[in-house]
Amino acid sequence: MTSSRQPPLIALGDAGHNMLVAGIGGTGVLTVGALIGMAAHLEGKGCTVLDLTGMAQKGGAVTSHIRAGPTPDGIYTSRLGVATADLILACDMIVASGAEVLKTVDPGTTVAVANSDVTLTGEFQTNRKMDLEHNPI
């Protein structure tokens, strides 16, 4: 069954919208950033995408800092700073709960959408006693 309802659009306003996608290599983090960047381009909006991949090919942390605005004029930097994320898209909770991601959170403002499945990261290779038990809230 298909629905004719469309999701609500985010009003970019002058401040724009800041999104951080966090996951491990292979979870689609870079793809999400590329799709949002292209969608902004096709809509005539301003957008920057900064991908940080590190050891992504070995299951390491990957983040994509995405800033979108009505025009490129209001976007001065690509990397999200302290307490500037409007949205955290957590493809992997281990990476999303790391200090580099959490510092972008503004309590009371930032919204998080998270995948609760736990995936082994590269750290498991050196720390076999790592606790990956799923504890639902």
C-alpha positions as CSV (number, residue, x, y, z in Angstrom):
1,M,0.0,0.0,0.0
2,T,1.3,3.4,-0.9
3,S,0.5,6.7,0.8
4,S,0.1,10.0,-0.9
5,R,1.2,11.8,2.3
6,Q,4.6,13.6,2.0
7,P,6.9,14.0,5.0
8,P,7.1,17.5,6.5
9,L,9.8,19.7,5.0
10,I,12.4,21.3,7.3
11,A,12.4,25.1,7.0
12,L,16.1,25.9,6.5
13,G,15.8,29.5,7.5
14,D,18.8,31.8,7.6
15,A,20.7,29.5,10.1
16,G,20.3,26.4,7.8
17,H,20.3,22.9,9.1
18,N,23.2,20.9,10.5
19,M,23.3,17.1,10.4
20,L,25.9,14.6,11.5
21,V,25.7,11.1,10.2
22,A,27.8,8.6,12.2
23,G,28.6,4.9,11.5
24,I,31.2,2.5,10.6
25,G,32.7,1.7,7.2
26,G,30.1,0.0,5.0
27,T,27.0,1.4,6.8
28,G,26.2,4.0,4.1
29,V,27.4,7.1,5.9
30,L,29.1,8.6,2.9
31,T,26.2,7.7,0.6
32,V,23.8,9.6,2.9
33,G,26.0,12.7,2.7
34,A,26.3,12.4,-1.1
35,L,22.5,12.0,-1.5
36,I,21.7,15.0,0.7
37,G,24.4,17.1,-1.0
38,M,23.0,16.3,-4.4
39,A,19.4,16.9,-3.4
40,A,20.4,20.3,-2.0
41,H,22.2,21.1,-5.3
42,L,19.2,20.1,-7.4
43,E,16.9,22.3,-5.2
44,G,19.3,25.2,-5.7
45,K,20.2,25.3,-2.0
46,G,23.6,25.7,-0.4
47,C,25.3,22.6,1.1
48,T,28.6,21.3,2.3
49,V,29.5,17.7,3.1
50,L,32.7,16.9,5.0
51,D,33.4,13.1,5.3
52,L,35.8,11.8,7.9
53,T,36.6,8.2,7.2
54,G,39.7,7.3,9.2
55,M,40.0,3.5,9.2
56,A,36.7,3.0,7.5
57,Q,37.9,0.0,5.4
58,K,38.7,-1.9,8.6
59,G,35.3,-1.3,10.3
60,G,36.4,2.0,11.8
61,A,34.4,5.1,12.6
62,V,33.0,7.2,9.7
63,T,31.2,10.6,10.1
64,S,29.7,12.9,7.6
65,H,29.2,16.6,8.6
66,I,26.4,18.1,6.5
67,R,25.3,21.7,6.5
68,A,22.5,22.9,4.3
69,G,21.1,26.4,3.9
70,P,18.9,28.4,1.5
71,T,22.1,29.6,-0.2
72,P,25.8,28.9,0.0
73,D,26.4,32.4,1.4
74,G,25.6,31.5,5.0
75,I,27.7,28.4,5.2
76,Y,31.2,29.3,6.4
77,T,32.6,26.0,7.5
78,S,32.0,22.4,6.8
79,R,32.8,20.7,10.1
80,L,30.1,20.9,12.8
81,G,31.3,22.6,16.0
82,V,30.4,22.2,19.6
83,A,26.6,22.1,20.2
84,T,25.8,22.9,16.5
85,A,24.0,19.7,15.3
86,D,20.3,19.9,14.6
87,L,20.2,16.2,13.8
88,I,22.4,13.1,14.6
89,L,21.7,10.2,12.3
90,A,23.3,7.2,14.1
91,C,23.9,4.4,11.7
92,D,26.0,2.8,14.5
93,M,25.5,3.6,18.2
94,I,29.2,2.9,19.2
95,V,30.4,5.7,16.8
96,A,27.5,7.9,17.6
97,S,28.2,7.8,21.3
98,G,31.8,8.8,20.9
99,A,33.2,12.1,22.1
100,E,33.6,13.6,18.6
101,V,30.0,13.1,17.9
102,L,28.6,13.9,21.3
103,K,30.3,17.3,21.4
104,T,28.1,18.5,18.5
105,V,24.9,17.8,20.5
106,D,23.0,20.7,21.9
107,P,20.8,19.3,24.7
108,G,17.2,20.2,24.2
109,T,17.7,21.1,20.5
110,T,19.5,18.2,18.8
111,V,17.3,15.3,17.6
112,A,18.8,11.9,17.3
113,V,17.6,9.0,15.0
114,A,19.5,5.9,15.9
115,N,19.9,2.3,14.6
116,S,19.9,0.1,17.7
117,D,21.7,-2.9,16.1
118,V,25.2,-3.3,17.4
119,T,28.0,-4.0,14.8
120,L,31.5,-5.1,15.7
121,T,34.1,-2.4,15.1
122,G,37.8,-2.6,14.6
123,E,38.4,-2.3,18.4
124,F,37.0,-5.8,18.8
125,Q,40.2,-7.1,17.2
126,T,42.4,-5.8,20.0
127,N,39.8,-6.0,22.9
128,R,38.1,-9.4,22.8
129,K,36.4,-8.7,26.1
130,M,34.6,-5.7,24.8
131,D,31.0,-5.7,26.0
132,L,28.5,-5.4,23.1
133,E,25.5,-6.5,25.0
134,H,22.3,-4.8,23.8
135,N,20.6,-3.1,26.7
136,P,17.3,-1.5,25.5
137,I,16.3,1.7,27.3
